[in-house]
Amino acid sequence: GVSLRRSLPTASGRPLLCGDESEAATGGRVVKCVYSAGRSEWCWSDAIFFADAAGAYEIRNLVGKGLGMVARRSLSAGERILCERPLATWTVGLADGDTSANEAEEMVKSVVAALTPAKRAAFFALSQSERRYGAEKTAMGVWMSNAYPVHPANEEAAGTASAGVFRHICRINHSCTPNAHQEWNEELKRETVHCISAVRAGEELTLCYLGGPGRGYQRDSRQVTLMAKFGFLCGCSLCTLENGALAESEERQLRLAAIAALLEAEPLPQDGDFVRLVTEKVLLLAREGLPECWTHVSMIEAMMRCRQLGNHRAAALWASRATECARNAFGTDSSAFVLYNQLAVGLAARDP
């Protein structure tokens, strides 16, 4: 396995608590992570290991996949695995749609060239899709194979879009039925990863690379998208279904796609119809074994429709359910959890 933990002294020699940072003798920034048993280790501070997450995973070679992330112990739903600063970020203007491929490549090269030697080495240590970008690694090939969107709070108003590459998070492989979820936390200025289901020791941790999760993608559509963007075909439990089980899954995915279109249609469905569609969406996700957190926004919209209908008890239930989604997938320090929890508490107080 690959371990980024090192036994390093601090320049000051003073003891640190979990999450404190110090300049190590090597000049690299590290944090001390205290394990529940009292054992502590120094870790590179690009990835913060909380005390309850220490020793949660290892990165190792997986048959047919290359490197991947595997749980070293049992993990609970809602447990934060990572809270990681990006190695590099790249922000572009949304109005720059006419940027040529050569111009974009030069921009990425300049971003990578500006990294410290250690971060540049970590960047080029990440995988590159040979099928899409060739065997020889390039800044653009590594970037396109690994980057995740990051969403600073002011981006929409500023007309920009940002993406980041991460030393650890980019090692997590894809599954159409993931057991983890990554999300940008603007308050922390870091990408977080949480387990969204219980994970056994030795089980691989996975994220979903498909955009707009929960919108309904049948198997052929998923495979075409993954091959076009990342150069691989998925062999997850959902994609390897056969016969009647596959037919049932395809029918559910088709209905999820239809519901997604209806929930975004103009004009929008009437309040009662809207709530019924969101309820059906939640049930379909559960039957497909897909994360409930993928529908947290629809839950809040259903809450607002119930309020308009005067059904404050149902509104409170939707707000509470969305809050639990945010707690498990984003963490209690996320802006979504704070907002949803405020709504849930307010509605519960109104309907004792």
Summary of the structure (lengths in Angstrom):
residues: 352
radius of gyration: 21.7
end to end distance: 52.7
largest distance: 64.8
contacts: 1065
relative contact order: 0.09
helix: 41%
strand: 20%
